[in-house]
C-alpha cells in the first residue's frame, strides 16, 4: 500500500495529538522512591559502624512538613547479649543531603528474642505520617505486638500499642493501648483449634471485652521505648499488661 504525502502528514499529526494520553510518563514505583534514600555506606558512616545490613526500610513524611523522611531497621557487627546490635534509624534531607535524625536500639528486638519462632522482627513502615514497627514470636504460646509512633512537635513518641498473647485451643488476650486518645481496650477469649487437634465447642463462649480510660500524660519516646515501663490494669476484670 502506498501513502501520499498528505496521508503521511496526517499520520504524524495524529501521533503528536494522541501522545499526551497514550504515551504518558510512567509513575515511579514505591521501591524506586525508596531507592532515593541514603545509601548503605552513607548510613554506616553517619552511625559510625564498620558495616551494616539493612533489614527493612521505608520512605514517607513523618513530621508533617510535606517532605519525606527515610527510616530503616539495620544490624551492625557489634554483639550485644549474643546477638548483633539492631538499630532503627531515621534520616531527613537537609540542603539535598540525607542527615541522620534519630538512631536507637530501643524500639526493635534482636534476632534471639523471638523464642522458638526465631527472629521476631516482622516489619517496619510509614503510613499516614506514622511509623509502625511489629514483632512476632513465642512457641506453643504465641505473641505479637505492633508499636506506632508519631511526631508530637518535639520527638517521635509512642501513640499506639497493639498486642496478642495466646495458644491454640487455649486462652488468648488482646490489647490496644491508645496513648494519644487516652484509652485502653482488652479482650479475653479462647483460641480456636486447628483441624485435627480438638473440637471448637469452646468458641461458643462470649469473649470478655473491656475499655477504660488511661492518662494522656504517659509519654514514651522512640529512643526510650524499652527504658520506660508503664503498667495497666483493667478496673473491671483485672486484666494486666505493661509497655
N, C-alpha and C positions, 0 to 999 in steps of 0.2 A: 504494500500500500504506500502511495506517495503522499507527502504532506506539502501543502502550499505554504508559502512564507506567511500568509495570513493565519493559517491554522497553527503553525508553529508559534507565532507570536501570542495567539490566544491561549495556547497550552502553557507557555511560560508565565503569562499574566495570571492564569488560573492557579499555578503553583504559588506564586507570590501572594495571591489573595487568601488562599486557604492555609498557608504556612503557620500563621499565629495560632490556629486552633488544632491543627493536625501535627505540628512539629513543636509543641510546647516544650519548654525546658523541663527535664526530669527533676523532681524534688529529691533532695538528699535523704537517704535513709537515716534511722536513728543511730545505727552503728557508725555511719560516716560522720554524723555530727559529733559523736563521742570521740572519734579519732582526732578531732580538732583540739582535744585537751592536751595537757602536758605529756611529754614523752616519759618513758620509764626512767631514762637517765636523768631527766630533769627532776622527777620525784625523788629519786635516790640521792641526788646531790643536795636537795633542799632539806631532806630529813637527816642527812649525814650518815647514810648507810653505805656499806661496801657494795651491796647488791640488793635487789628486791624481786619478789614475784607478785604480780598483780592478780588477786583472786577475783575481783569483780569491780566494775566502775560504772558511773553514770554521769550525765551532764544535764543541768537544769537550774532554774532560778530558785535559790534557797532563801534569799533575804529580801525578796520583793523589789529589787532595784531594776528589774527588767533585763538584767544581764545574767548569763549562765555561770554557775559555779561548777567545778569538777570535783566529784567525790569518788574515792576508791578504798577498797579493803586490800591491804597488802601484807606480805610477810617479809621479814628481814632474816638474816642469818643468825641473829642473836638468840641464844637458847635461854628460855625462862621456864622453870618448872617442867623440864623435859620436853618442851615444845618450842618451835620457832616463834619469835615475837610477832604479834599481829598488831596492825595499826589501822585506824580509819583516818584518812587524810582528806582535807578539803582545800581546794585551790580556788583563787579568784584571779581574774585578769586585771592587771594594772598597767596602763600605757602599753598594751599589746603583749605583755609578758605574763605568764602564769606564775603567781606568787602563793606560797604556802600560807594558808589562813589558820587552819587547825590541824593538829596531829595528836591522836590519843589512842592508847591501847584499851581504855576503859569500856567502850561500847561494844567490843567484839570478843568472843570466846576463842580460845586457842584450839588447835586440832585434836587435843587429847581430852577435851571437856564434854564430849558427846556420849560417853559411855560405850556400850557395845555397838551402837549405831555408827560409831566413827566420828568423823569431822562434823561438828554441829552447825557450822556456818551454812545457812541456807540461801541468803541473798541480801542484796542491798540495792536501793534505788531511790530516785527522786520523783515525786508525784505531787502536783498541786502545792508547790513550794514547801514540801515536807520531805524529810529524809527517813526512809524506812529500812530497818535492819532486823532480819529474822534469823532464828536458830531453831534447831530441832535435834532431839536425842533421846537417850534412855535405853531400856532393854525390854523386859516384859511390861514395865510401866514406862510409857512414852510421855515426853513433854515437848511443848512447842511454845515459842514466845516471839513476839514482834514488838520492837520499840519504834516509836515515831517521834521525831524531833522537829521542832520548828524554831524559827528565829524570832526572838522577843524584842529586838531592837538593840540588845546588848550582847547576847550569846545564843548558841544553839541549845535549847532546853528540851527535856523530855516532856511531851504533851500528851502522849497516849501510850498505854502498855496493854497488850493482849496476851493471854497465856492459856495453855491447856495442860492438864495432867491427868492421865488415866490409863486403864489397862483393858484389853479386850475381855468381854464377859464379866467385867468388874465395874467399879465406880469410876467416875470422871468428874472433874470440876474445871470450869472455865471462868476466867476473869477478864474484865475490861476496866482498866483504871484510866479515867479521863482527867488528867491533871489540869487541863486547860479549862474545862467546864466545871470541875469540882464534883464529879460523880464517880461512883464505883458500882459495877454490876457483877454479880457472881451467879453461876448456875451449876447446881449439883444434879447429876443424873447417873444412869447406868449405861455403860458402853455396850454396843451390840457384839455378838459373837460372829466370827467368820463362819462360812458354811462348813459343816462337818465338825465343828468344835463346840457344839452345845446349841440349845434352843434359845430363842429370843423372847420367851414369855415374859421375862422380867422387864422388857421395854414398855409394857403397858403401864408401868408406874409413871406418875406425873413428875417431871423434873421440878426441883425446888429452885426458885429464882428469887433474887433479892437485889434491889437497887437502893443505894443510900448516898448521902452527901458526904464529901470529904473536903478538907481545907484546900482552897485555891492558892494558899501561901506556899505549898510544897513546891520546891524548885530544885531540879536536878539537871545540871548542865552536862553536855556530852562528854566533856573531859573528866567528869567525876561520877560517871554512871555507876561504877561498881564500888565507889568510895562512900556512897550515901545509902543508908538503909532506912526505909520508911515502912512501917508495918500497918496493916489494915485488918480490922475485924468487923465482920458484918454484924450489926446490932441485934438482928432478929434471930439468926440461926447460928451465929458464932463461927462462920467460916473465916479462915485466916489466910493471908498472903502478905508478901512484902516485895518491895522494889529495891 
